Amino acid sequence: MKPESIQKYRAFPAVDLPDRQWPDRVITQSPIWCSVDLRDGNQALPQPMSVDEKVEFFALLCRVGFKQIEIGFPSAADTEFEFCRRLIEEDLIPDDVTIQILVQTREHLIRRSFEAIDGAKRAIVHIYNSTSPLQRRVTFSDASRDDIRTLAIEGTKLVKELAATLPNTEVILQYSPESFSDTELDFALECCNAVVDIWQPTPEKKMILNLPDTVQWATPNIHADMIEWMGLHLNRRDSVLISLHTHNDRGTGTAATELGLMAGGDRVEGTLFGNGERTGNLDIINVALNMNSHGLETGLDFSNLTELRSVYERVTRMTVGERHPYAGELVFTAFSGSHQDAIKKGLDRRKRELQEDPDLAWGVPYLTIDPQDIGRSYEAIIRINSQSGKGGIAWVLDQEHGLELPKTMHPQVGKRIYDLADELGRELTIDEIRDAFYDLFANVKSPIAVSDYQLVNHTEEKGMVDCSATIMVDGETKSIQGCGNGPINAFVEALDNAGLKNFHLTDYRSHAVRGGSDANAAAYVQLSHEDGRTLWGCGIDPSIEMAGLRALVCAANLLSQKA
């Protein structure tokens, strides 16, 4: 903003709470969760869900484990009313799930709402009215505090009266002073206490006071101060559940909720992936998985987050951002080379340590949770661009293509493939990484190529073999012979006899290629050049013997290219 623009804004006032306790508390148990996807989330969609889509989403929320679900605003539209009736009449509400409906404190809307919930086993009737000075002045045309408090009182009286007409439905009252976070605390308390005094909840039959951060005006610590202050001054605190309902206007909905729970919140309202008006509601997935990552049970099952995201995106026609916590496409992806190397080392070490301690706590650099616990896989953890490191390439070739590169080969391979990514100016796919490795480091056939190769084992000297080979050197055919302790050594001697050896063989590895459609073997040969350079070459062939030979020729060719 320009300096002259900033002058129109004012800092949000702090709360006078000198003996605040919440900063010293920790979250040790899960709150009651209430999904408001079908109301708060749905009303914010450019194209609201149809009744069928809402039925499907309701079933999904039940499978996740929500026991309280706000299903809509049945007095506001026929579609909302029809959805409520369908859930009840078709017996779609599990016995342990309580539906919640929202209604303003207006008589005809409250009466219509009770028609909607008739026949439900249990229902939370959520009444609200705006209480903030800004809302009183603008929305209610300079209504007084008495006028606003009267709305809450009269609404509560009517709900209590109508609840008596539904003897087969347990009605639970929830009251929200809308825009609580922008309301004077003493007035929010007046309204809430007035409602509590009329409803007369008990410790056995509690009511809910929802204190919504309808628009985020302040930092999360001030929100926590407000929650703690209310808890200290409410009537019948032991008979009231304090419910948190944060939005994300300042981008701090999760922080405000977590601090609000430390400050005494008992219940949390939010949506999946934070769908909601403006910047959205609290993302319940975020808070719940944050708790899981600290070893706390939540009662919510997000073990298949990929499927959950798929249904959400289909019925809401919204998309989950690539950097969205836990669910985003890139959140378990490392591009940075140092990150990739640390992740690979961490996963490898954890695999070894789990053999000795099956209850080992999770601990892998840069990964706050195990992606597999929420239905993600390791396949996309490491992706390669020009900023990646040597460990990333090795990880992809190992995990995706079954090639276990020797550690000292990582820098050689990494640099060439990252240079390719830099040249292209983009990320490489896992198949492009494999193809680049094959082109640059496996079975390289220039300047030397093997046309024919034969071995004769010595019977009198165990392990000794004669090698006869036909090779092409810069397009010219040559026949070479050698004898050595094993096929690789014999071929090296043949090259030496032909004056084609200017290196020393310093290392050799081999393994079966995992996961391939062919039963291939991979071999790796390290050669040291006379000028001091050391390079690896790879050979891949169905025969482990030929794979080793190809690796030797490949390494020799790479040394020749660098000379």
N, C-alpha and C positions, 0 to 999 in steps of 0.2 A: 504493500500500500504506500501511497504517497503520504508524507508527513501531515498534510492538511486533512487527509481522510481519516487518519488515526484519531484526530481530535473528537470525533463523534462517538467514540467508544469509551467505556468506563470499566475499571477493574471490578470483578465480582467481590462483594464483601465477605470477609472471613466470618466464621462462627465463633462466638464467645464460648469456648469449651476448654478452659485451662487445665482440667484434670482428665482430658481425653484418655481412654484406655485402649482404643483399637490399634494404635501403632505397635503395641507389645503383644498383640494376639496373633495366632496362626490359625489357618483353616484346618480343622481336624476332622470334619465330617461334611457330608454332602448336604446341600439344601434340598427342599422340595422343589422340583422342576415343573414349570408350566410352559408348554409351547403355545405361542400366540401366532403361529404361522398362518392359521386358517382365518384369523381376523386381522391383526396388525400387519402381518406379512401380506395377506391377500389384498387388503385395501390399497397397498402401495404398488400393486402390479399394474403395468400399462393395460394388460388384458387379464382381469381376474379369472381365477379358476372356475370351471363349470362345476355343477353339483357332482358329476361323476369323478372329476379330478379331485375334488375335495374329499370325496369318500375314499379314493385311493390314497390320498395323502394322510388322511386320518388313520387308516389302517397301518401305514408306514410308521407314523408317530407312535402308535400302540406297540408295534414290533420293536421299536427302538427302546421302549420302556417308559415313556411318559405316562404318568398316572393322573395328571391334570392337563386338559387340553382346551384352550379357548377356541370354540368352533365358529364364532362369528357374532354378528349383530342382527339377530333374527327380526327385530322390530324395524330395521332400516330398509329391508328389501325382501321381495317375495322369494328370491333365490336363496337368501340366507335363512329365511323361515323354512323353506322346503328342505334345505339340507339338514337342519336341526330335527325336523319331523322324521326325515328318512332314517337318520341314525337311531332314533328312538323306536319307530314303528317296525323297522327291519331288524331290530335287536343287534345292532352293529357295535354297541358300546360294551367292551369287556366289563365284567363285574368289578374289577379293581381299578377302573378308570372313571374319573369324574369329569364331566363336560363343564365348560364355563362359557357363559354368554355375557356380552357387554351391552349396557344400556345407559343412556343418559338419565339423570334424575328428573324425568318428565312423565307425568301420570300415564298418558295413553301409550307411551313406549314401554313402560314397565308392565302394564297390563298385557300388551301384545307379547312381550317376552315370556310371561308366565303361560300364555297359551302355547308357546313354542316348546317349553320344557315339560309340559304335562305328560306324565308317564315315565319320565326318566327316574332311575333309581336314586341318583344324586346329581345335584347341579349347583354350581357356584354362580350366583347372580352378582355380577360385577357392575355396580353403579358408580358413576363418576360425575363430577362437575368441576369446571376450571376454577382455580382459587387465586391465581397470581394477580398482582396489581395490574400488570399489562393486560391480562385477559379480562379482568374486571372492568378496566377502562375501555378497552377496544371492543371485545366480543360482547360484553354485557352492558355496554353504553353507560359507563360510570356507575355500575351497581355497587352498593355498599357491602362491607364485610357482613353485616347482618343479613342482607339479601342472599348472599352466597351461602352462608351457613344454614339459612332456612331451607334452601334447595336440598342440601345434604340431609337435613333432619326430616323433611317431608318425604323424600325419596326412601329413606330408611324405614319410616313408619309404614309406607305403602308396601314395601317388600315384606315386612314382617306380617302385615295383614294378609297379603296374598299367599304367603308361605303356608299359612294355616288352612288354606283351601285346597292344598295338595298334600293330603295326609300320607300318600304313598311315595312322595318324593322328598328326600332330605335336602333342604335348601340351606346352602352356606352363603353367608353374605361376604362380599368383598367390596370395600369402598376405596376409591382413588381420589385424592385431591389432585386433579390433573394439573400439570405444571408445578408439581410440588417443589422442584428444585429452584423455582423462581418465585416461590411464595414465602412471605414472612413466616419464620418458624412458629412464632406464637399463634399466628392465625391458622396455619396448617394443623397445629395441635388442637386448637379450638374445634375445628371442623371434625377431626378424627375422634376426639373425645366425645363430642356431641353424638356421633354415630354409635360409638361404643356404648354410651349410656343408654341409648334407646334399644339397641339390639340385645344387650345384656349377655354377652358370650361367657362361657365358663371354660375352665381348663380342659374339660372333657369335650366341649363343643365350641371350638374356637372360631373366631371370625378372622378375616384377612384384611389387613390395612396395606394397601399397595401404595408405595411412595414413589411415584414415577419421575425419573429424570427425563421428562418428556422432550425437552430440548436441553442439550448439554451447554450450560453457561459457565461452569466452573471446573476447576481441576478435581481429579478424583479424591484427593484428600479432603476437600471441602464437602464433597458428597458424603464421604464417610462420617465427617463431623455431624452433618445434618441427620444421618441415620442414627448415630449414637445419641444425639441430643433428643430425638423423638422417643427413642426407646427408654430413656431415663425419665421422661415426663408423661408418657401415655397412661391413661387409666387402664386398669385390668391388664397389665402387660403380660401376665401369665396366661391370659385367655385370648391373646391376639398373636397372629402370625404377621411379622413384618415382611412384606414382599418388596423385592427390588425390581425395577423395570427401567433399565437404562437404554438410552439411545447412543448414537455414535457421532454426534455432530462435531466433536473435537477429536474424534478418532481414539477415544479412551473408554469406550463402553466396557471392555473387558476389565480394565484396571479399576474403573469405578465400581463394578460389580464385586470384584474380589475384595477391595477395601471395604465395600458395604457389608459383605459377609463378615469380615473381621469386626465391623462396627455393630453387629447384632442382627443382620438380616437372616431370616429363616427360610426364605423362599425366593426363587428367581424366575422371572418371566423373560422369554426371549424367543428367537427364531433360529431355524437352521441356516447356517451361512450368513446370518445377520441381515436377512431380507427385512425391509421396512421402509418407512417414509424417509425421505431425504438421504442421509448417509447410512440409514438403516438402524435396526434394533440391535440389541446385544446378540452376539453369536453364541448360542448355548453350546455348540460343539466345541468352541474355543475354551470356554470356562471348564467344561466337563473333562476334556482331554488334558487341560492343564492340571486338573486335580489328579487324573489317572497318572500323569507323569511324575507326581509326587507320592504315588502309592495309595491314593484314596479311591475307594469304590464310589461310584456315582449312581448306580442303578440304570444307567443309560448305556446302550450297546452300540458303539460306533466302530465295531470290528470290521464292517464292510462299508467303509466310507465311500469307496468308488461307486458301489451300487446306489447308495443313498444320494450321492451327488447326481447320478444319472437320472433317477426319478425326479429329484428336485428340479433339475434343469428342464426336463420334459414338461412337467405340469405347470411350472411357473413361467417358463420361457425366459428365465434369467440365466446368467452364466456365472460360474465361480471363477474368480480371477486366478491367474497363474501363480501369484504369490500369496494367495489366501492361506492363512495358517492351517496346517495339517492336510487340507483337502486340495490345495492348489497343485497344478501340474508340476511346478518346479520346486516345491518346498523340500523335497528330499533329493534335490539335484545339486551337485557340486561342479562348478566350472573352474574355480580357482585350483591351480596345481597343488598348492600346499594343503588345501582342504581335501582334495582327492586323495592325496598321499596319506593324510591323517585318518580319513575314513577307512581306507583300505587296511591300514595297519590296525586300526581299532577293531574292525570286523574280524580280521584274521586272528588277532589276539583273543578276542572274546570267544571265538570258536574253540580255540585251544583250552582256554581257562574253564569253559563250561563242562569239559570232560571231567575236571576235578571238583567243580562246584556247580551243580545244576541250578542252585538257587542264587547264583551270582547276580547282583544288581546290574541293571542296564548302565552301560557307560561306553559310548562310542563318540569320539570327537565330532562336533557339529551336528549330531543327531540327538535331539532331546528325547525322542522315543524310538522304538523299533518300528519302522514303517510296516512291517508284516502284521503288527498288532491292530492296525486299522485297515487291513486289506490292500495295502500297497506292497510293492515288491522292490527288490534291490536293483532291478533291471535298469531303471532310469535314474539311479542315484548319481552316477557319474556320467556326464555328457561332455563332449569335447569341442572346444573352440580354441582360438589362439592364446587364451589366457590360462589354459589348462596346464597341468603339470605331468611329469613323467609317470606318476603312479596311476593317473586316470586312464591312460591308454592301456597299460598293463591290466587294469581292472576290467575294462570292457572286453579286451581280447580273452581274458580268462573266463569271466562270467557269461559272456554272450557267445563266444566262439570256441571255448574249450582249449585255448592255447596258454600254457603256463610258462611265460617268458622268464628266463633267469633274471634275477634282480639287476645284475650289472649290464643287462641288455636294455633296461628301461630307458636310460638317458638317450641312447642311440636312436631307439625307435620313437621316443617321445618327441625329440626335436624335429625330426623329419615330418611327422604327422601334424604337429602343431604348426610348422611352417606352411603345410598345405592348407590348414584351416585359415591361417592368416592370409594366405594368397587368395583364397576364395572369399574371405571376409564374412564367414558364417560358421555356424555349428556343423560338425560332421555327424552323419547318422552312424549307427552301429555297423551297418553294412559297408558304408564308405570307409570306415576305419579298418575293417577286415580287408577290403579290397586294396587299400593303400598299403597295408602291411604285406600282403601277398606280392604286390607289385615291387615294393622297395626292398623287402628283406627275406622273401621266401622263394626258393627255387629260381633265383636270378641266373640267367643262362648266357650272360655276355660279360667278358669276351670268351669264357670257356663254357662249352656245353658237352655233356656226355651223350654219345650216340649208342655205345654198347659197353657192357661191363660184365666180366666173368671172373669168378673166383675158383681156385682149386685149393682145397685144404690139404696140408701136409699130414701124412699119417705118422711120420717118425718124430715130428716136433709139434707137440700139442699147442693149438692156438695159432700157429703160423699158417699164413695163406699166401698164395700167389695171386696177383691181380693182373688181368689183361683188360685194357679198355681202349675204346676208340672215342676220341674226343674231337671237337671242333674248336679251334683257336683262331678267332678273328676270321672265321669262314674257311679256314684251312684244316683238312682232316689230318689227324695224327694218331698213331698207335703208340700206346705207352704200356710199360710193364713194371711191376714192382713186387716186393715181398715184404710182409710185415706181420706184426703181432695183431691180427684182426683186420677186418675189411677196411676200416678207415685208415689205419696206419699203413696198410699195403698200398692204398691209393695215393697217400702222401708220398711214399717212396717212389711210386711210378711218376708222379709229377716232378719229383726231385731229379730222377734219372733223365727226364726229358728237359731239364733246365727251366722248369716252370714254377719252381718253389722258391719263394722269397719271404717265407713266413714260418712261424712256429705254432703248432697246435697247442693251445693252452687250456681249453676246457671243452667238455662235451656233455650234453644232457639229452634225454629223450623221454617221451611219454605218449600214451594213447590220447588221441584228440577226443574230448568229451562232447557228447551231444550232436555229433555230426551224423549225416545220413550214411556216410561211408565209414568203413572201419579203418581210418587213417591213423598213421603215427606221425608225430612231430619230433624232429631232432634239432638241436641247436649246437653249433660249433663256434668256438671263439678262436680267432687267429691273431697272432701278434706279428706285425710287419717288421722288417729289418730297420725301418726308420722310426720305430717306437710306437706306431699307431696300433690300436687294438680294436677289432670289430667282431661282431657276431653275425652269423648267417643262419637262416632257418631252412630246413628241408621238410617237405610234407609228402608222404607217399604211403600206400597201403602196406609196403614192406618197411619194417623198422631199419633194415640194413640199407635199403635204397634211400630212406629218409635221411640217414646219417651221411651218406655219400652226397646227396643233394645239398645238405647243409654245409658240408665242407666246400663244395664247389661254389655255392652261393657266397660264403664268407670270403673265399679267395677272389671272386669276381668283385665283391664290394671293396676289398682292399685295392684291387687293380684300378677300379674307377676313381678311388680317392688319391692314387699316386700322382 
